[in-house]
Structure formats: C-alpha cells, structure tokens
Amino acid sequence: MFRLILVGIIVSLYFILSIITLPLAWLIGLVMNKRAKQYFSYFLVSKTFFLVRLAAGTKVDIRGLENIPKGQPVLFAGNHRSYFDIILNYSILPPLMGFVSKIEIKKVPLLAQWMVNMNCLFLDRSSPKEGLKMIHDGVDKLNQGISIFIFPEGTRAKSDDAIAEFKGGSLKMAEKANVPIVPVAINNTSAIFEDQFPYIKKSHVIIEYCEPVYPDRLSREEKKFMAQHIHDTIVAKVSANKAEL
C-alpha cells in the first residue's frame, strides 16, 4: 500500500504541476521551436517516470543498450504485459521517442496533451483507414529523427509465456522510413502492478534490447517473415531471461 500511495503522490503532483509546465512547454515552442518543446516535455516525463520506478521499488536489469543504433531513429518493437512497459522504457531510453497508444487515451485530459508533445501516435483499431494514417504519421516521425515504440501484439498479453502473434502492418513504417527495428524483450513487468491490482509490489524486471533488424538488408522473401522473425527473437529472449528472475 505504501508504494501505491507514493506513486500516486508523484503522479498527482505531476498533473497538478501541469497547470504550469504545459503552458511553459507551449511557450518554449513559441519562443524557441517545436523541437525544444519536445525535448522539454520528454525531460519532464522521463524524469517523473524514473521517480515512479524508484517509488515502485522496481529493480530493472537493462541489457543490450549497445544494440541500439546511434545517431538515427529506430522502431522499437516489444512484447506488452503492463503499463509499466511504457513507464520503464521512458525512464531508460534517450529522446526523442514516442509510443503508439490506443485512441481512447487521446480523450484523457492533460495526459493526451503530454503524449502529443512527446510524439506519441494514437491507433484506432476499429478503423483500417485510421490505422493506415497512423502508419503514415509514424513514417513522418521517423523521417524527422524521432524513434517510435510499438507493441505489435496490439494488446497486453496475459503472461510472459503467452506472447501473441505480431501484426506486421505496424512494422511497415520502419520499412517505409528505412530505419532499423530493435526487438525489445520485456520480462515480469506485470508483477509490479497488474498481478496484484490495485497494489504495487517491489519487483525484478529484465528489459533486453536485441540486435537490430535492417529491413533494407532483407530479401523480398525475408521481408514476408520479418514480423515472425522479430516475434520469435523476443519469445526466445523472454524465455531465456525468465530463468534469471
């Protein structure tokens, strides 16, 4: 209960302070430029999520950062178990990077504004047309030098052993923008919150950034199975890392 209260205080303070920091972000964008506003927003959110990580008592074993290509945007593709997948990755990865989120989040006041500032994309799973638009917007972000993080399963898995097949459409943005895809294997994040909802539990998490896949180096035949290859890479890593928890 103590950890839940502490995390709640941190998140509540952040949103209360948004009365000041959101207009400040807007002013920075007006006086300087849009990119400065994005960096300012990323700094505030990533540091807040780092505090949430500490308050939750989460031990994060971070592996494979050397596999992330430097000096260019990438498409991160990971398995999805918990809201903490987003919190932890934002506390680890450098700017600029946006997540793909479900469209319903766009209706949440304040949260939606911060997500827009941080280059997040919103996916309407009920509309194929909107799905294509999201991919197009993702390509634009990648071409602007902004990395994107997606969960190709489309929803949260019920266990680390139940990683659903990946939807290949979302990976197309990497192919169209000619950027590498970094598979991300995430272990045990649901133990922090979802497994004993509504309480937060001190937990050990492993996040491993695997060797990148370069779509432009694949043959036409290999591209057909790219989503399956990335899925299998993550499944293998999650299975191997599970033994260490």
C-alpha positions as CSV (number, residue, x, y, z in Angstrom):
1,M,0.0,0.0,0.0
2,F,2.9,2.4,0.8
3,R,4.3,2.1,-2.7
4,L,0.9,2.7,-4.3
5,I,0.4,5.8,-2.2
6,L,3.9,7.1,-3.0
7,V,3.5,6.5,-6.8
8,G,0.0,8.1,-6.6
9,I,1.5,11.2,-4.9
10,I,4.2,11.5,-7.6
11,V,1.8,11.2,-10.5
12,S,-0.8,13.5,-8.9
13,L,1.9,16.2,-8.3
14,Y,3.0,15.9,-11.9
15,F,-0.5,16.5,-13.2
16,I,-1.1,19.4,-10.7
17,L,2.1,21.0,-11.8
18,S,1.0,20.6,-15.4
19,I,-1.1,23.7,-14.9
20,I,2.3,25.4,-15.0
21,T,4.5,23.1,-17.1
22,L,2.1,22.6,-20.0
23,P,1.8,26.3,-20.7
24,L,5.6,26.6,-20.2
25,A,6.1,23.9,-22.8
26,W,3.9,25.8,-25.2
27,L,5.8,29.0,-24.5
28,I,9.1,27.2,-25.2
29,G,7.8,26.0,-28.5
30,L,6.6,29.5,-29.3
31,V,9.8,31.4,-28.4
32,M,12.3,28.7,-29.5
33,N,11.0,25.9,-31.7
34,K,8.8,22.8,-31.7
35,R,11.8,20.5,-31.1
36,A,12.8,22.4,-28.0
37,K,9.2,21.9,-26.7
38,Q,9.5,18.2,-27.4
39,Y,12.8,17.8,-25.5
40,F,11.5,19.8,-22.6
41,S,8.4,17.5,-22.4
42,Y,10.5,14.4,-22.7
43,F,12.8,15.5,-19.9
44,L,9.9,16.2,-17.5
45,V,8.1,12.9,-18.3
46,S,11.1,10.7,-18.3
47,K,12.4,12.0,-15.0
48,T,8.9,11.7,-13.5
49,F,8.8,8.1,-14.7
50,F,12.2,7.5,-13.2
51,L,10.8,8.6,-9.8
52,V,7.8,6.3,-10.3
53,R,10.3,3.5,-11.0
54,L,12.1,4.2,-7.8
55,A,9.0,4.6,-5.7
56,A,7.7,1.3,-7.0
57,G,10.9,-0.4,-5.8
58,T,11.5,-1.8,-9.3
59,K,14.9,-3.3,-9.9
60,V,15.5,-3.1,-13.7
61,D,18.1,-5.2,-15.3
62,I,18.8,-3.3,-18.5
63,R,20.6,-5.3,-21.3
64,G,21.6,-4.6,-24.9
65,L,21.7,-0.8,-25.0
66,E,24.7,-1.2,-27.2
67,N,22.5,-2.8,-29.8
68,I,20.5,0.4,-30.3
69,P,21.9,2.2,-33.4
70,K,23.4,5.6,-32.5
71,G,22.7,8.8,-34.3
72,Q,19.5,7.7,-36.0
73,P,15.8,7.0,-35.2
74,V,14.7,3.4,-34.8
75,L,11.5,1.5,-34.5
76,F,11.3,-0.3,-31.1
77,A,9.1,-3.4,-31.1
78,G,8.4,-5.1,-27.8
79,N,6.1,-7.5,-26.1
80,H,3.4,-5.9,-23.8
81,R,2.5,-7.0,-20.3
82,S,2.0,-3.9,-18.3
83,Y,1.5,-0.1,-18.1
84,F,5.0,-0.2,-16.6
85,D,6.4,-1.3,-20.0
86,I,5.9,2.3,-21.1
87,I,7.0,3.9,-17.8
88,L,10.2,1.9,-17.6
89,N,11.2,2.4,-21.2
90,Y,10.7,6.1,-21.0
91,S,12.9,6.1,-17.9
92,I,15.7,4.3,-19.9
93,L,15.6,5.5,-23.5
94,P,17.0,8.8,-24.7
95,P,14.9,11.4,-26.5
96,L,13.2,11.7,-28.8
97,M,10.8,8.7,-28.8
98,G,7.0,8.3,-28.9
99,F,4.8,5.3,-28.1
100,V,1.9,4.1,-30.2
101,S,-1.2,4.1,-27.9
102,K,-4.8,3.2,-28.3
103,I,-7.1,6.1,-29.5
104,E,-9.1,6.1,-26.2
105,I,-6.1,7.6,-24.3
106,K,-6.5,10.7,-26.5
107,K,-9.7,11.6,-24.6
108,V,-7.9,11.8,-21.2
109,P,-7.3,15.5,-20.3
110,L,-3.6,16.5,-19.6
111,L,-2.3,13.1,-20.4
112,A,-3.2,13.4,-24.1
113,Q,-1.5,16.8,-24.3
114,W,1.7,15.5,-22.9
115,M,1.6,12.5,-25.2
116,V,1.2,14.8,-28.2
117,N,4.1,16.9,-27.0
118,M,6.2,13.7,-26.8
119,N,5.3,12.5,-30.4
120,C,3.0,9.6,-29.4
121,L,0.7,8.2,-32.0
122,F,-2.8,7.1,-31.5
123,L,-4.3,4.0,-33.1
124,D,-8.0,3.5,-33.7
125,R,-8.2,-0.3,-34.0
126,S,-11.8,-0.2,-35.3
127,S,-10.8,1.7,-38.4
128,P,-8.4,0.3,-41.1
129,K,-8.3,3.8,-42.6
130,E,-7.1,5.4,-39.4
131,G,-4.6,2.5,-39.0
132,L,-3.1,3.4,-42.3
133,K,-3.0,7.1,-41.3
134,M,-1.2,6.1,-38.1
135,I,1.5,4.2,-40.1
136,H,1.9,7.3,-42.4
137,D,2.2,9.6,-39.3
138,G,4.8,7.1,-37.9
139,V,6.8,7.3,-41.1
140,D,6.8,11.1,-40.8
141,K,8.0,11.0,-37.2
142,L,10.8,8.6,-38.1
143,N,11.8,10.8,-41.0
144,Q,12.0,13.7,-38.6
145,G,14.6,11.7,-36.5
146,I,12.1,10.6,-33.8
147,S,12.1,7.0,-32.7
148,I,8.8,5.1,-32.3
149,F,8.0,2.3,-29.8
150,I,5.2,-0.1,-30.7
151,F,3.7,-3.2,-29.2
152,P,2.9,-5.3,-32.3
153,E,0.7,-7.8,-30.4
154,G,-1.9,-5.0,-30.3
155,T,-2.9,-5.6,-26.7
156,R,-1.4,-6.7,-23.4
157,A,-0.5,-10.4,-23.1
158,K,-1.9,-12.4,-20.1
159,S,1.6,-13.8,-19.3
160,D,5.2,-13.7,-20.4
161,D,4.6,-17.2,-21.9
162,A,1.6,-16.0,-24.0
163,I,3.1,-13.5,-26.5
164,A,0.6,-13.2,-29.3
165,E,1.5,-13.2,-33.0
166,F,2.7,-9.8,-34.2
167,K,0.7,-7.7,-36.5
168,G,3.1,-6.9,-39.4
169,G,1.4,-3.7,-40.5
170,S,2.8,-1.6,-37.8
171,L,6.3,-2.7,-38.7
172,K,5.8,-1.3,-42.2
173,M,6.7,2.1,-41.0
174,A,10.3,1.1,-40.5
175,E,10.5,-0.3,-44.0
176,K,9.0,2.8,-45.5
177,A,11.2,5.2,-43.4
178,N,14.2,2.9,-44.0
179,V,15.1,2.7,-40.3
180,P,16.2,-0.4,-38.2
181,I,13.9,-2.3,-35.9
182,V,15.1,-3.1,-32.4
183,P,13.2,-6.0,-30.8
184,V,12.6,-5.4,-27.1
185,A,12.2,-8.4,-24.7
186,I,10.4,-7.4,-21.5
187,N,10.1,-9.7,-18.5
188,N,8.0,-9.5,-15.4
189,T,6.6,-6.0,-15.6
190,S,3.1,-7.3,-14.7
191,A,4.5,-8.3,-11.3
192,I,4.8,-4.6,-10.4
193,F,1.1,-3.8,-10.6
194,E,-1.3,-5.9,-12.7
195,D,-0.7,-9.2,-11.0
196,Q,-1.9,-7.8,-7.6
197,F,-4.0,-4.9,-8.7
198,P,-4.5,-2.3,-7.3
199,Y,-1.3,-2.7,-5.2
200,I,2.3,-2.1,-6.3
201,K,4.9,-4.7,-5.4
202,K,8.7,-4.4,-5.4
203,S,9.8,-6.5,-8.4
204,H,12.7,-7.5,-10.6
205,V,12.3,-6.7,-14.2
206,I,14.5,-7.6,-17.2
207,I,14.4,-5.4,-20.4
208,E,16.7,-6.5,-23.2
209,Y,17.2,-4.6,-26.4
210,C,18.1,-7.2,-29.0
211,E,20.2,-6.9,-32.2
212,P,18.5,-4.6,-34.8
213,V,16.9,-5.8,-37.9
214,Y,17.5,-3.7,-41.0
215,P,14.6,-4.1,-43.5
216,D,16.6,-2.7,-46.4
217,R,19.1,-5.6,-46.0
218,L,16.4,-8.3,-46.3
219,S,15.3,-10.0,-49.4
220,R,11.7,-9.8,-50.6
221,E,11.1,-13.3,-49.2
222,E,12.7,-12.4,-45.8
223,K,10.5,-9.3,-45.5
224,K,7.4,-11.5,-45.7
225,F,8.5,-13.2,-42.5
226,M,10.1,-10.2,-40.8
227,A,7.3,-9.9,-38.2
228,Q,7.5,-13.6,-37.3
229,H,11.3,-13.3,-37.0
230,I,11.1,-10.4,-34.6
231,H,8.3,-12.2,-32.6
232,D,10.5,-15.3,-32.4
233,T,13.5,-13.3,-31.3
234,I,11.5,-11.7,-28.4
235,V,9.9,-15.0,-27.4
236,A,13.3,-16.7,-27.2
237,K,14.8,-13.8,-25.1
238,V,11.9,-13.6,-22.8
239,S,12.1,-17.4,-22.2
240,A,15.8,-17.3,-21.6
241,N,15.6,-14.3,-19.2
242,K,12.7,-15.7,-17.3
243,A,15.1,-18.3,-15.7
244,E,17.0,-15.5,-14.0
245,L,14.1,-13.9,-12.2
